């Protein structure tokens, strides 16, 4: 049977390389749609967990995994040889950067090289990992064509970026099924086959002219957020000096029904996309003698916010006659986003490193992240692994300062405000508690922080 036929009758065997925050939801949705799915991951712990029907990602329920494993033909393995028997291969591996902020494509290259010796005629390969324009054609294509098979003739190649909103659920946010897909194939035939497959996930598939256009689309989406977050971060710092509560300003601006989209300041940006993706494009742009000054300025502002938070902590302690050196600091929330367990590139990492480097005694609490590693870089040479402590009145009272980085909904902010001697709130989590003089908020001057706890 042709690939079109097997896609149409859902007998096409789908494999997903990389069962992380992007790959696992994708694999689950294809299995739920009725396709036989094989997930591949080099982490044996993930494979073993999925085989038992246990999810390690909050956005994927264990009961769904258990049902799909037992009834729908979903399997997980670390054996790449299964690729010899599949029809579709998705690459969903990480795309980090190195210490010099240059793209680190080793996971993509490794996955592609694992595909190549097992590639067969008729297969469809779709890269989903976020990367710079040209990766599909300049990196993946040559590796795959070393087999002697030609893309667009013997096998098919496309790029369709992931659009995952961590922490979202089917009833309360965007997910694989209700988020439109962008798609760019190497040839019209590649695009058509990939679209026939992707419409089984979501009915809205937007086709662009090439993989490069699809790769640039993903970068635009994330850089848009990076630039706008940088804008409000800069204005928040200015508002502190001007004695204006910038959070109040944002709420007022939100009343405009057109031409405005709210973004919020904080201790920095985190996750796998926003802190990383702008550098992918900046790096690639230099190949064309083009310098993305606007993008890099935004990154500079965002990466400066942890330093600003440390300054607020230091200044607040000084007003109490206490030095930051040897101060006991409790950091609340170390995941990169509220109500998720993903701590990749979290601004909390830099905040903690800077505190440690300045001699503070640091503890943290996060109900989603039981252990957190920091250091081993220029900000704090020593690699340190911390464990989440219980959030108790005693732990709060024993702290010289409490720093709110990630405002999880499950945290009891009334308890925090009632017992912490000093709070630096980078996320406006204490809003509505009639802030006392013991609270310093990013984006609000000390005069804007006055009031009482209701």
C-alpha positions as CSV (number, residue, x, y, z in Angstrom):
1,X,0.0,0.0,0.0
2,X,1.1,3.6,-0.6
3,X,1.8,6.0,2.2
4,X,-1.3,8.0,1.3
5,X,-3.4,4.8,1.8
6,X,-1.9,3.9,5.1
7,X,-2.3,7.5,6.4
8,X,-5.9,7.6,5.3
9,X,-6.8,4.3,6.9
10,X,-4.6,5.0,10.0
11,X,-2.4,2.0,9.5
12,X,0.7,4.1,8.9
13,X,3.2,3.3,11.7
14,X,4.3,6.5,13.3
15,X,7.5,6.8,15.4
16,X,8.5,9.8,17.5
17,X,12.2,10.3,18.4
18,X,12.5,12.2,21.7
19,X,9.7,11.6,24.3
20,X,10.0,14.9,26.2
21,X,7.6,17.8,26.6
22,X,7.1,17.9,22.8
23,X,7.5,14.3,21.7
24,X,5.4,12.5,24.3
25,X,2.2,14.6,23.8
26,X,2.6,14.2,20.0
27,X,3.0,10.4,20.3
28,X,0.0,10.2,22.6
29,X,-2.2,12.2,20.3
30,X,-1.3,10.0,17.3
31,X,-2.0,6.9,19.3
32,X,-5.3,8.4,20.5
33,X,-6.2,9.2,16.9
34,X,-5.8,5.5,16.0
35,X,-2.3,5.2,14.6
36,X,0.2,2.5,15.8
37,X,2.9,4.6,17.5
38,X,6.4,3.7,18.6
39,X,8.2,6.3,20.8
40,X,12.0,6.3,20.9
41,X,14.1,7.8,23.7
42,X,17.7,7.2,24.8
43,X,16.6,7.7,28.4
44,X,15.8,4.2,29.7
45,X,14.0,5.6,32.7
46,X,11.4,7.2,30.4
47,X,11.0,4.1,28.3
48,X,10.5,2.0,31.5
49,X,8.0,4.5,32.9
50,X,5.9,4.6,29.8
51,X,6.0,0.8,29.5
52,X,4.4,0.7,32.9
53,X,1.8,3.2,31.8
54,X,3.2,6.0,34.0
55,X,3.6,9.5,32.6
56,X,6.4,11.8,33.8
57,X,4.9,14.9,32.2
58,X,2.0,16.8,33.8
59,X,0.4,17.5,30.5
60,X,0.0,13.8,29.7
61,X,-2.1,11.8,32.1
62,X,-0.9,8.4,33.3
63,X,-4.3,6.9,32.8
64,X,-4.1,7.9,29.1
65,X,-0.7,6.3,28.7
66,X,-1.9,3.1,30.4
67,X,-4.9,2.8,28.2
68,X,-2.9,3.5,25.0
69,X,-0.2,1.0,26.0
70,X,-2.7,-1.7,26.7
71,X,-5.2,-1.1,24.0
72,X,-4.0,1.1,21.2
73,X,-0.6,-0.2,20.2
74,X,1.5,2.6,21.7
75,X,5.0,1.3,22.7
76,X,8.2,3.0,23.9
77,X,11.7,1.7,23.3
78,X,15.3,2.8,23.1
79,X,16.0,0.6,20.1
80,X,16.4,2.6,16.9
81,X,16.1,-0.5,14.7
82,X,12.3,-0.2,15.0
83,X,12.7,2.6,12.4
84,X,13.2,0.0,9.8
85,X,9.5,-1.0,10.1
86,X,7.8,2.4,10.4
87,X,6.3,4.8,7.8
88,X,6.6,8.2,9.5
89,X,9.5,9.5,11.7
90,X,9.2,12.6,13.8
91,X,12.3,14.2,15.3
92,X,11.4,15.9,18.6
93,X,14.8,16.3,20.3
94,X,16.1,19.3,22.2
95,X,17.9,22.2,20.5
96,X,20.0,24.0,23.2
97,X,22.8,26.4,22.8
98,X,26.4,26.2,24.1
99,X,28.2,28.4,26.6
100,X,28.9,31.0,23.8
101,X,25.2,31.1,22.8
102,X,25.8,29.2,19.5
103,X,23.3,26.5,18.4
104,X,24.0,23.1,19.7
105,X,22.5,20.8,17.1
106,X,24.2,17.6,18.3
107,X,20.8,16.1,19.4
108,X,19.3,16.7,15.9
109,X,22.4,15.5,14.2
110,X,22.5,12.4,16.4
111,X,18.9,11.6,15.7
112,X,19.2,12.1,12.0
113,X,22.3,9.9,11.9
114,X,20.4,7.2,13.8
115,X,17.7,7.4,11.1
116,X,20.0,7.3,8.1
117,X,21.1,3.6,8.2
118,X,17.5,2.5,8.8
119,X,15.9,4.8,6.2
120,X,13.9,3.1,3.5
121,X,12.1,4.2,0.4
122,X,8.6,5.7,1.0
123,X,9.2,7.0,4.5
124,X,8.3,10.5,5.7
125,X,10.6,12.3,8.1
126,X,9.4,15.4,9.9
127,X,11.6,17.6,12.0
128,X,9.8,19.4,14.8
129,X,12.6,20.7,17.0
130,X,12.9,24.5,17.0
131,X,16.0,25.6,15.1
132,X,17.4,28.2,12.7
133,X,16.2,28.5,9.1
134,X,18.0,26.1,6.9
135,X,18.5,23.2,9.4
136,X,16.2,20.8,7.6
137,X,17.9,21.3,4.3
138,X,21.5,22.0,5.4
139,X,21.9,19.6,8.2
140,X,19.3,16.8,8.1
141,X,19.0,16.4,4.3
142,X,22.6,15.7,3.5
143,X,22.8,13.1,6.3
144,X,19.8,11.3,5.0
145,X,20.8,11.5,1.4
146,X,24.2,9.9,2.2
147,X,22.2,6.6,2.0
148,X,21.8,7.1,-1.7
149,X,18.1,7.8,-1.3
150,X,16.9,11.1,-2.7
151,X,14.5,13.4,-0.7
152,X,11.3,14.2,-2.7
153,X,11.8,11.1,-4.8
154,X,12.7,8.1,-2.6
155,X,11.7,9.5,0.8
156,X,9.9,12.6,2.0
157,X,11.2,15.4,4.3
158,X,9.4,18.3,6.0
159,X,9.5,20.7,8.9
160,X,6.5,21.4,11.2
161,X,7.4,23.3,14.4
162,X,6.1,22.2,17.8
163,X,3.6,24.5,19.4
164,X,3.4,23.3,23.0
165,X,2.0,25.4,25.8
166,X,3.4,23.8,29.0
167,X,0.8,23.5,31.7
168,X,-2.1,23.6,29.4
169,X,-4.8,20.9,29.4
170,X,-7.5,19.9,26.9
171,X,-10.1,21.7,29.0
172,X,-8.1,24.7,30.0
173,X,-5.7,25.7,27.2
174,X,-4.0,25.0,23.9
175,X,-2.8,21.5,23.2
176,X,-1.7,19.3,20.2
177,X,-5.3,18.8,19.0
178,X,-6.6,22.4,19.0
179,X,-3.4,24.3,18.0
180,X,-3.0,24.9,14.2
181,X,0.1,23.4,12.7
182,X,2.5,25.1,10.3
183,X,4.1,23.0,7.7
184,X,6.8,23.4,5.1
185,X,8.0,20.4,2.9
186,X,11.1,20.0,0.8
187,X,8.9,19.5,-2.3
188,X,5.1,19.9,-2.9
189,X,4.8,16.1,-2.7
190,X,6.6,16.1,0.7
191,X,4.3,18.9,1.9
192,X,1.1,17.1,0.7
193,X,2.0,13.8,2.4
194,X,2.8,15.6,5.7
195,X,-0.4,17.5,5.6
196,X,-2.4,14.4,5.0
197,X,-0.9,13.0,8.2
198,X,-1.1,16.2,10.3
199,X,-4.8,16.8,9.7
200,X,-5.5,13.7,11.7
201,X,-4.2,15.7,14.7
202,X,-5.7,19.1,14.0
203,X,-7.9,20.1,11.1
204,X,-6.0,23.4,10.6
205,X,-2.7,23.0,8.9
206,X,-1.1,26.1,7.4
207,X,1.2,25.3,4.5
208,X,4.2,27.6,3.8
209,X,6.5,27.4,0.8
210,X,9.5,25.7,2.3
211,X,11.1,24.2,5.5
212,X,13.0,27.4,5.9
213,X,9.8,29.5,6.0
214,X,8.4,27.1,8.6
215,X,11.5,27.3,10.7
216,X,11.5,31.1,10.6
217,X,7.8,31.1,11.6
218,X,8.6,29.3,14.8
219,X,11.4,31.7,15.6
220,X,9.1,34.7,14.9
221,X,6.6,33.4,17.4
222,X,9.1,33.1,20.1
223,X,11.1,36.2,19.3
224,X,7.9,38.2,19.4
225,X,7.4,37.1,23.0
226,X,11.0,37.7,23.9
227,X,11.0,41.3,22.5
228,X,7.7,42.2,24.2
229,X,8.7,40.7,27.5
230,X,11.9,42.8,27.3
231,X,9.8,45.9,26.7
232,X,7.7,45.4,29.8
233,X,10.8,44.5,31.8
234,X,12.5,47.7,30.9
235,X,9.4,49.7,31.6
236,X,8.9,48.0,34.9
237,X,12.4,49.0,36.0
238,X,11.7,52.6,34.9
239,X,8.4,52.6,36.7
240,X,10.2,51.7,40.0
241,X,12.2,54.8,39.7
242,X,9.2,57.0,38.8
243,X,7.1,55.7,41.7
244,X,4.5,54.1,39.4
245,X,3.0,50.7,39.9
246,X,3.6,49.2,36.5
247,X,1.3,46.2,37.2
248,X,-1.6,48.8,37.5
249,X,-0.5,50.3,34.2
250,X,-0.7,46.9,32.4
251,X,-4.2,46.3,33.8
252,X,-5.3,49.7,32.5
253,X,-3.7,49.1,29.1
254,X,-5.5,45.8,28.8
255,X,-8.9,47.6,28.7
256,X,-8.0,48.8,25.2
257,X,-9.9,46.3,22.9
258,X,-7.5,46.6,20.0
259,X,-3.8,47.1,19.2
260,X,-2.5,45.9,22.6
261,X,-1.5,42.5,24.0
262,X,-0.5,42.2,27.6
263,X,3.0,40.9,28.6
264,X,4.3,40.8,32.1
265,X,7.7,41.6,33.7
266,X,9.5,39.2,36.0
267,X,12.9,37.8,37.1
268,X,13.8,36.9,33.5
269,X,12.6,34.5,30.9
270,X,12.9,30.7,30.9
271,X,12.0,27.5,29.2
272,X,13.4,25.8,26.2
273,X,12.3,28.4,23.7
274,X,12.4,32.1,24.6
275,X,15.9,32.3,26.1
276,X,17.3,30.1,23.3
277,X,15.6,30.6,20.0
278,X,16.6,34.3,19.5
279,X,20.3,33.3,19.6
280,X,19.7,30.6,17.0
281,X,18.5,33.3,14.5
282,X,21.2,35.8,15.6
283,X,23.9,33.1,15.0
284,X,22.5,32.2,11.5
285,X,22.0,35.9,10.6
286,X,25.8,36.5,10.8
287,X,26.2,34.1,7.8
288,X,24.5,36.8,5.8
289,X,26.5,39.7,7.3
290,X,23.3,40.7,9.2
291,X,23.3,41.6,12.9
292,X,20.0,41.3,14.8
293,X,20.5,44.2,17.1
294,X,16.9,44.5,18.2
295,X,16.7,40.8,19.1
296,X,19.9,40.8,21.0
297,X,19.0,44.0,22.9
298,X,15.8,42.2,24.0
299,X,17.8,39.2,25.2
300,X,20.2,41.6,27.0
301,X,17.4,43.2,28.9
302,X,15.7,39.9,29.8
303,X,19.0,38.4,31.0
304,X,19.6,41.4,33.1
305,X,16.5,40.9,35.2
306,X,18.0,38.4,37.6
307,X,20.7,40.9,38.4
308,X,17.9,43.5,39.0
309,X,16.1,41.2,41.4
310,X,19.3,40.6,43.3
311,X,19.8,44.4,43.6
312,X,16.3,44.7,45.0
313,X,17.0,42.0,47.5
314,X,20.3,43.6,48.5
315,X,18.8,47.1,48.8
316,X,15.9,45.8,50.9
317,X,18.2,43.9,53.3
318,X,20.4,47.0,53.6
319,X,17.4,49.1,54.7
320,X,16.9,46.5,57.4
321,X,20.6,46.8,58.4
322,X,21.4,43.3,57.0
323,X,24.0,42.5,54.4
324,X,23.3,40.1,51.6
325,X,26.4,38.2,52.4
326,X,25.4,35.5,54.9
327,X,21.7,36.4,54.6
328,X,19.2,33.5,54.7
329,X,17.2,33.7,51.5
330,X,14.3,31.5,50.6
331,X,13.4,31.4,46.8
332,X,9.8,30.4,45.9
333,X,9.3,28.8,42.5
334,X,12.1,27.5,40.4
335,X,10.3,26.1,37.3
336,X,10.3,28.4,34.3
337,X,6.5,28.8,34.3
338,X,3.7,28.8,36.8
339,X,2.2,25.4,37.6
340,X,4.7,23.3,35.6
341,X,7.6,21.0,36.6
342,X,9.9,22.2,33.7
343,X,12.9,24.0,35.2
344,X,14.9,24.3,32.0
345,X,16.6,27.7,31.7
346,X,14.5,29.0,34.6
347,X,15.4,32.6,35.7
348,X,15.5,31.1,39.2
349,X,18.7,29.3,38.3
350,X,20.5,32.6,37.7
351,X,18.9,34.3,40.7
352,X,20.1,31.5,43.0
353,X,23.6,31.4,41.4
354,X,23.9,35.2,42.0
355,X,22.7,34.9,45.6
356,X,25.2,32.1,46.3
357,X,28.0,34.0,44.6
358,X,27.3,37.0,46.9
359,X,27.5,34.8,50.0
360,X,23.8,34.3,50.8
361,X,22.5,31.0,52.3
362,X,19.9,29.9,49.8
363,X,17.0,27.4,50.1
364,X,14.1,27.0,47.8
365,X,10.5,25.7,47.7
366,X,8.7,24.4,44.6
367,X,5.9,21.8,44.8
368,X,6.7,20.8,41.2
369,X,10.5,20.6,41.3
370,X,11.8,18.4,44.2
371,X,15.5,18.9,43.2
372,X,17.3,21.7,41.4
373,X,20.8,22.0,40.2
374,X,22.6,25.3,39.8
375,X,26.1,26.6,39.3
376,X,29.1,25.1,37.5
377,X,29.4,28.3,35.4
378,X,30.8,31.8,35.5
379,X,28.1,33.0,37.9
380,X,28.8,30.4,40.5
381,X,31.7,28.1,39.9
382,X,30.6,25.3,42.3
383,X,27.9,22.9,41.1
384,X,25.2,22.7,43.7
385,X,22.1,20.5,44.0
386,X,19.4,21.8,46.2
387,X,16.3,20.1,47.4
388,X,12.9,21.8,48.0
389,X,12.2,22.6,51.6
390,X,8.7,22.6,53.2
391,X,6.9,25.9,53.1
392,X,6.1,26.4,56.8
393,X,5.7,29.5,59.0
394,X,9.0,28.6,60.7
395,X,10.8,28.3,57.4
396,X,9.5,31.8,56.4
397,X,10.3,33.4,59.8
398,X,13.8,32.0,59.7
399,X,14.5,33.6,56.4
400,X,15.9,37.1,56.1
401,X,14.3,37.5,52.7
402,X,11.8,35.5,50.6
403,X,12.1,35.9,46.8
404,X,9.1,35.0,44.7
405,X,10.3,34.0,41.2
406,X,7.6,31.7,39.9
407,X,4.1,32.3,41.2
408,X,2.6,28.9,41.5
409,X,-1.1,29.0,42.2
410,X,-0.8,26.3,44.9
411,X,1.4,28.5,47.1
412,X,-0.3,30.1,50.1
413,X,0.6,33.8,49.7
414,X,-1.3,34.9,52.7
415,X,0.8,32.5,54.8
416,X,3.9,33.9,53.1
417,X,3.0,37.5,53.7
418,X,2.0,36.8,57.2
419,X,5.3,35.2,58.3
420,X,8.1,36.4,56.0
421,X,10.1,39.3,57.4
422,X,10.9,40.6,53.9
423,X,9.5,39.7,50.5
424,X,10.9,40.5,47.0
425,X,8.1,39.7,44.6
426,X,9.2,39.5,41.0
427,X,5.8,38.2,39.7
428,X,3.2,40.3,41.4
429,X,2.0,37.2,43.3
430,X,1.2,39.2,46.4
431,X,-1.2,41.5,44.5
432,X,-4.5,41.9,46.3
433,X,-3.0,41.4,49.7
434,X,-2.7,45.2,50.3
435,X,1.0,45.2,50.3
436,X,2.9,46.1,53.4
437,X,6.2,47.8,53.6
438,X,7.8,44.4,54.0
439,X,7.1,43.7,50.3
440,X,9.2,45.0,47.4
441,X,7.7,44.3,44.0
442,X,9.4,44.4,40.6
443,X,7.8,47.1,38.7
444,X,6.6,49.1,41.7
445,X,8.5,51.7,43.8
446,X,8.6,51.4,47.6
447,X,5.9,54.2,47.8
448,X,3.6,52.0,45.6
449,X,4.1,49.1,47.9
450,X,2.5,50.6,51.0
451,X,-0.7,49.4,52.6
452,X,-1.9,46.7,54.9
453,X,-2.5,42.9,54.6
454,X,-6.3,42.4,54.3
